[in-house]
Amino acid sequence: MYCPNKKPSFWYIFFSHHPYCQLNRTLRISFFGRTISLCTRCTGQYSMMFLYLAWSMKIKITEPAIVIYLLPLPATIDWLTQTLKWRESTTPIRLLTGGLFGIWLAVVVKQVIYWDPQLLLQILYQILIYIFAVMTVLLAKKGSIDDYLQPYEDFIGEYQLQRSKKTS
């Protein structure tokens, strides 16, 4: 995968965290004459997390357990199928799956705030199952982790090189 050799900034990495060759995975917004690239999935995730948290705290919603277990599934499948290069996701899908994952994060935050140890333990089991499943699939496809991480390693290496040139 070709990535242009641009000089990344701290703020680009913070808001986008994608190499320049993956700008299709970001939302680009003009802000005071500058273009800001925001990770699409994170934008959906944090937007929905804060909206759902505010809404559900005001209305006192109790989420059914099955919904809680299924909310991270679309984001996990979308990310995994992209990582395995079976398909390339789209901006609307990333926003939607990120939003569903954001609702799940809001539910987790609510359980911490209200301290529901039984549901928190179930969520911990769920996290472990998801991690185990994802790692099993990635390890089963030889080289998929290296292929996934290489553009990021190159990108961060370029950033570190840029920073070391500034300090010397």
Buried (B, 14 or more C-beta within 10 A) or exposed (E): EEBEEEEBEEEBBEBBBBBBBBBEBBBEEEEEEEEBBBBBBBBBBBBBBBBBBEEBBEEEEEBEEEEBBEBBBBBBEBBBBBBBEEEEBEBEBBBBBBBBBBBBBBBBBBBEEEEEEEBBEBBEEBEEEBEEEBEEBBEEEEEBEEBBEBBBEBBBEBBEEBEEEEEE
